[in-house]
Amino acid sequence: MADQSRQTSQKLYESAPVSYRATKFLIAVTIGAALLVLSCLTLTGTVMALIMATPVLVLFSPVLLPAGIVLFPHSLRFCFVQRVRHGGRGAILVVVYIHV
């Protein structure tokens, strides 16, 4: 049954007019090019944001590092308390912290 439907679809594809295939190809190329442009813009924006944020992070690192050291155990405690109180709903957060 599957072979018969595959053969039928193959015959339909081969008998399709050339203009249909060319249109299909042009649409695929257009969509591919648009997605490529969007991904390049995303990468460019990410690099520019990192370039702009690096001096700020270096400037504030004496404050951010101790704050992170203090806040990280508190956030872990919050996740474990949520896990115990609510029967495992906070377990996802614990798994995230374990993998990070």
N, CA, C and O of each residue as an XYZ file, in Angstrom:
400
protein
N       0.823     -1.188      0.000
C       0.000      0.000      0.000
C       0.868      1.253      0.000
O       0.609      2.208     -0.733
N       1.908      1.230      0.842
C       2.796      2.396      0.921
C       3.582      2.559     -0.383
O       3.824      3.677     -0.840
N       3.977      1.426     -0.973
C       4.716      1.508     -2.241
C       3.847      2.092     -3.347
O       4.326      2.857     -4.185
N       2.570      1.729     -3.344
C       1.675      2.238     -4.377
C       1.481      3.749     -4.240
O       1.474      4.467     -5.240
N       1.323      4.233     -3.008
C       1.144      5.682     -2.822
C       2.450      6.422     -3.133
O       2.425      7.540     -3.649
N       3.581      5.800     -2.821
C       4.872      6.410     -3.149
C       5.060      6.498     -4.665
O       5.541      7.508     -5.178
N       4.684      5.453     -5.367
C       4.799      5.470     -6.822
C       3.866      6.504     -7.433
O       4.221      7.180     -8.399
N       2.675      6.623     -6.868
C       1.720      7.609     -7.373
C       2.243      9.024     -7.171
O       2.163      9.855     -8.075
N       2.775      9.296     -5.993
C       3.312     10.642     -5.742
C       4.533     10.916     -6.608
O       4.733     12.048     -7.047
N       5.352      9.902     -6.861
C       6.517     10.068     -7.735
C       6.066     10.387     -9.162
O       6.659     11.239     -9.824
N       5.022      9.707     -9.636
C       4.512      9.976    -10.987
C       3.939     11.393    -11.076
O       4.134     12.085    -12.075
N       3.233     11.817    -10.026
C       2.679     13.164    -10.029
C       3.797     14.208    -10.051
O       3.694     15.224    -10.739
N       4.866     13.949     -9.291
C       5.977     14.900     -9.260
C       6.665     14.983    -10.615
O       7.012     16.068    -11.082
N       6.861     13.820    -11.245
C       7.540     13.818    -12.538
C       6.678     14.442    -13.630
O       7.200     15.022    -14.582
N       5.354     14.323    -13.494
C       4.486     14.882    -14.521
C       4.142     16.349    -14.247
O       3.439     16.971    -15.044
N       4.620     16.905    -13.143
C       4.336     18.307    -12.826
C       5.031     19.197    -13.850
O       6.118     18.869    -14.326
N       4.417     20.302    -14.183
C       5.051     21.208    -15.155
C       6.347     21.793    -14.604
O       6.544     21.903    -13.393
N       7.215     22.161    -15.528
C       8.525     22.686    -15.148
C       8.366     24.008    -14.404
O       9.143     24.300    -13.494
N       7.383     24.801    -14.773
C       7.186     26.086    -14.109
C       6.831     25.894    -12.633
O       7.219     26.700    -11.788
N       6.094     24.828    -12.328
C       5.750     24.548    -10.933
C       7.006     24.241    -10.129
O       7.182     24.753     -9.024
N       7.883     23.403    -10.687
C       9.129     23.064     -9.999
C      10.031     24.284     -9.870
O      10.671     24.474     -8.835
N      10.088     25.109    -10.908
C      10.922     26.310    -10.847
C      10.393     27.278     -9.793
O      11.171     27.886     -9.058
N       9.079     27.419     -9.719
C       8.483     28.291     -8.709
C       8.768     27.761     -7.307
O       9.097     28.522     -6.397
N       8.639     26.473     -7.152
C       8.925     25.843     -5.862
C      10.384     26.072     -5.467
O      10.675     26.369     -4.308
N      11.293     25.935     -6.421
C      12.711     26.152     -6.163
C      12.986     27.610     -5.798
O      13.736     27.885     -4.862
N      12.381     28.544     -6.534
C      12.603     29.967     -6.249
C      12.058     30.364     -4.883
O      12.668     31.172     -4.183
N      10.923     29.808     -4.502
C      10.375     30.094     -3.175
C      11.296     29.549     -2.095
O      11.532     30.215     -1.087
N      11.818     28.345     -2.295
C      12.729     27.757     -1.315
C      14.011     28.579     -1.191
O      14.506     28.793     -0.084
N      14.546     29.037     -2.314
C      15.760     29.856     -2.289
C      15.491     31.192     -1.597
O      16.327     31.671     -0.830
N      14.343     31.790     -1.861
C      13.994     33.068     -1.240
C      13.862     32.925      0.274
O      14.383     33.745      1.030
N      13.172     31.890      0.704
C      13.015     31.664      2.142
C      14.363     31.380      2.783
O      14.654     31.887      3.866
N      15.186     30.575      2.127
C      16.516     30.283      2.657
C      17.374     31.523      2.773
O      18.076     31.699      3.769
N      17.330     32.385      1.772
C      18.118     33.620      1.811
C      17.616     34.549      2.910
O      18.416     35.185      3.596
N      16.302     34.632      3.085
C      15.744     35.484      4.140
C      16.157     34.979      5.515
O      16.506     35.772      6.389
N      16.120     33.674      5.710
C      16.541     33.119      6.995
C      18.031     33.317      7.232
O      18.457     33.548      8.364
N      18.822     33.227      6.175
C      20.254     33.472      6.305
C      20.524     34.913      6.702
O      21.372     35.170      7.557
N      19.818     35.851      6.097
C      19.975     37.263      6.443
C      19.568     37.502      7.895
O      20.263     38.213      8.622
N      18.448     36.915      8.324
C      18.009     37.086      9.710
C      19.010     36.502     10.703
O      19.253     37.093     11.755
N      19.587     35.359     10.382
C      20.569     34.775     11.290
C      21.842     35.616     11.345
O      22.467     35.728     12.400
N      22.226     36.202     10.220
C      23.400     37.096     10.222
C      23.133     38.351     11.045
O      24.007     38.817     11.776
N      21.918     38.900     10.926
C      21.567     40.069     11.735
C      21.557     39.732     13.225
O      21.996     40.537     14.046
N      21.066     38.564     13.571
C      21.049     38.139     14.963
C      22.465     37.986     15.504
O      22.763     38.428     16.613
N      23.323     37.366     14.727
C      24.712     37.202     15.152
C      25.401     38.553     15.298
O      26.131     38.772     16.265
N      25.180     39.454     14.358
C      25.776     40.786     14.432
C      25.289     41.535     15.661
O      26.085     42.171     16.352
N      24.003     41.472     15.944
C      23.458     42.126     17.130
C      24.022     41.553     18.410
O      24.289     42.293     19.356
N      24.207     40.247     18.454
C      24.774     39.613     19.641
C      26.209     40.059     19.865
O      26.594     40.368     20.992
N      26.994     40.095     18.816
C      28.395     40.523     18.942
C      28.470     41.984     19.360
O      29.288     42.348     20.205
N      27.625     42.820     18.775
C      27.641     44.242     19.157
C      27.229     44.427     20.615
O      27.807     45.254     21.320
N      26.240     43.668     21.069
C      25.817     43.767     22.469
C      26.933     43.319     23.404
O      27.139     43.926     24.456
N      27.652     42.269     23.035
C      28.777     41.821     23.862
C      29.890     42.858     23.891
O      30.504     43.086     24.933
N      30.150     43.485     22.750
C      31.196     44.516     22.702
C      30.818     45.695     23.591
O      31.675     46.263     24.268
N      29.541     46.064     23.593
C      29.113     47.194     24.417
C      29.017     46.830     25.896
O      29.269     47.675     26.754
N      28.662     45.600     26.201
C      28.461     45.209     27.592
C      29.756     44.865     28.310
O      29.806     44.931     29.539
N      30.800     44.502     27.584
C      32.037     44.081     28.224
C      32.648     45.166     29.113
O      33.011     44.857     30.248
N      32.784     46.417     28.665
C      33.345     47.420     29.573
C      32.492     47.646     30.824
O      33.023     47.877     31.909
N      31.182     47.578     30.667
C      30.298     47.758     31.824
C      30.484     46.610     32.810
O      30.549     46.830     34.019
N      30.569     45.394     32.297
C      30.770     44.248     33.178
C      32.126     44.307     33.875
O      32.230     43.968     35.053
N      33.154     44.730     33.167
C      34.478     44.853     33.788
C      34.455     45.942     34.853
O      35.056     45.784     35.916
N      33.768     47.043     34.578
C      33.689     48.144     35.527
C      32.946     47.745     36.800
O      33.352     48.107     37.904
N      31.864     47.001     36.638
C      31.049     46.630     37.800
C      31.387     45.256     38.367
O      30.689     44.801     39.274
N      32.412     44.580     37.885
C      32.736     43.244     38.374
C      33.084     43.211     39.862
O      32.773     42.214     40.513
N      33.715     44.249     40.444
C      33.938     44.191     41.897
C      32.642     44.162     42.706
O      32.646     43.720     43.855
N      31.548     44.620     42.132
C      30.263     44.581     42.830
C      29.478     43.328     42.445
O      28.848     42.699     43.296
N      29.516     42.966     41.156
C      28.702     41.861     40.670
C      29.178     40.497     41.181
O      28.352     39.631     41.470
N      30.471     40.297     41.293
C      30.989     39.005     41.734
C      30.586     38.693     43.171
O      30.050     37.612     43.414
N      30.819     39.592     44.146
C      30.341     39.275     45.501
C      28.819     39.133     45.576
O      28.311     38.302     46.329
N      28.095     39.935     44.805
C      26.636     39.808     44.805
C      26.218     38.432     44.284
O      25.301     37.817     44.828
N      26.877     37.953     43.246
C      26.584     36.622     42.726
C      26.919     35.527     43.717
O      26.186     34.547     43.848
N      28.040     35.702     44.421
C      28.435     34.707     45.421
C      27.412     34.657     46.551
O      27.131     33.580     47.078
N      26.856     35.794     46.927
C      25.866     35.829     48.003
C      24.509     35.326     47.519
O      23.836     34.592     48.242
N      24.097     35.702     46.318
C      22.754     35.369     45.848
C      22.608     33.933     45.350
O      21.513     33.374     45.402
N      23.682     33.335     44.875
C      23.582     31.979     44.332
C      23.119     30.960     45.377
O      22.197     30.195     45.093
N      23.718     30.916     46.582
C      23.213     29.953     47.586
C      21.767     30.230     48.001
O      21.011     29.301     48.284
N      21.386     31.508     48.037
C      20.007     31.823     48.405
C      19.031     31.333     47.338
O      17.948     30.847     47.662
N      19.409     31.458     46.086
C      18.522     30.962     45.030
C      18.445     29.432     45.064
O      17.387     28.862     44.793
N      19.552     28.766     45.391
C      19.509     27.311     45.532
C      18.597     26.909     46.684
O      17.814     25.967     46.567
N      18.705     27.626     47.791
C      17.851     27.345     48.946
C      16.378     27.504     48.556
O      15.545     26.672     48.915
N      16.063     28.562     47.828
C      14.690     28.786     47.387
C      14.193     27.611     46.537
O      13.056     27.166     46.691
N      15.044     27.118     45.650
C      14.636     26.002     44.793
C      14.374     24.749     45.606
O      13.399     24.041     45.354
N      15.232     24.464     46.581
C      15.046     23.266     47.394
C      13.808     23.386     48.274
O      13.088     22.405     48.462
N      13.546     24.590     48.822
C      12.355     24.783     49.646
C      11.098     24.597     48.801
O      10.139     23.971     49.252
N      11.091     25.127     47.596
C       9.944     24.950     46.713
C       9.733     23.474     46.393
O       8.598     23.008     46.286
N      10.814     22.758     46.244
C      10.719     21.341     45.916
C      10.094     20.573     47.076
O       9.245     19.708     46.863
N      10.508     20.884     48.296
C       9.996     20.171     49.457
C       8.542     20.559     49.724
O       7.713     19.685     49.977
N       8.223     21.836     49.673
C       6.877     22.298     50.023
C       5.825     21.895     49.002
O       4.697     21.571     49.375
N       6.172     21.909     47.732
C       5.170     21.723     46.694
C       5.317     20.407     45.945
O       4.855     20.280     44.811
N       5.942     19.455     46.557
C       5.953     18.111     46.003
C       6.689     17.951     44.697
O       6.243     17.178     43.848
N       7.794     18.641     44.491
C       8.629     18.402     43.331
C       8.457     19.370     42.195
O       9.097     19.198     41.158
N       7.616     20.392     42.333
C       7.465     21.338     41.231
C       8.704     22.196     41.037
O       8.932     22.708     39.941
N       9.499     22.361     42.069
C      10.736     23.127     41.942
C      11.915     22.288     41.487
O      13.037     22.785     41.390
N      11.665     21.014     41.207
C      12.754     20.112     40.815
C      13.375     20.524     39.493
O      14.562     20.287     39.269
N      12.602     21.131     38.623
C      13.144     21.564     37.335
C      14.225     22.613     37.557
O      15.268     22.576     36.904
N      13.985     23.547     38.473
C      14.986     24.567     38.757
C      16.250     23.956     39.344
O      17.355     24.403     39.035
N      16.099     22.945     40.183
C      17.258     22.285     40.764
C      18.081     21.619     39.669
O      19.310     21.684     39.686
N      17.416     20.986     38.731
C      18.124     20.315     37.627
C      18.879     21.356     36.808
O      20.008     21.110     36.382
N      18.265     22.513     36.587
C      18.939     23.572     35.832
C      20.204     24.002     36.554
O      21.250     24.147     35.921
N      20.135     24.210     37.860
C      21.322     24.635     38.607
C      22.391     23.553     38.647
O      23.583     23.862     38.661
N      21.979     22.289     38.667
C      22.960     21.222     38.680
C      23.729     21.168     37.372
O      24.935     20.919     37.367
N      23.036     21.402     36.256
C      23.704     21.331     34.951
C      24.509     22.582     34.642
O      25.387     22.541     33.780
N      24.241     23.677     35.309
C      25.006     24.896     35.079
C      26.236     24.795     35.896
O      27.063     25.707     35.882
